């Protein structure tokens, strides 16, 4: 599992959402909205498009999925897998996603809209490659 809710509301509240057909999704993958459907997040996912984390696995034939909606800005604390070992110097930095199941923790603060996750610490040993933090999300936008 790539994203796991550690604390805060949501694990017991999942919504059913429409997804892009043709892609298998595993439980714990980060999802973004694209038009009127959800799809796997990418390194281009922004605070405007990030939506939630898959609450179940689905096959390529599925068009619906259970999703834990992301409540932005420290209301929920998440554990995410990372591409690099963790370090205390990465605390309070905002990071871009590598893809739908990893955080790109390159030890540099991303200040633009792709900085969708703020680290507050790490879980386990630094070599476990697991960051603790919260998603940065623009709640509502007209654009």
JOHU-V943282 format. One record per helix or strand of 3 or more residues. SS is the DSSP state (H for helix, E for strand). FROM is the first residue (numbers start at 1). TO is the last residue. Records with the same first field share a line. If there is no record, write none. Layout:
SS=FROM-TO / FROM-TO
This chain:
E=3-7 / 15-19 / 30-34 / 37-40 / 50-54 / 64-69 / 77-82 / 94-99 / 102-104 / 117-122 / 130-135
H=88-90 / 126-128
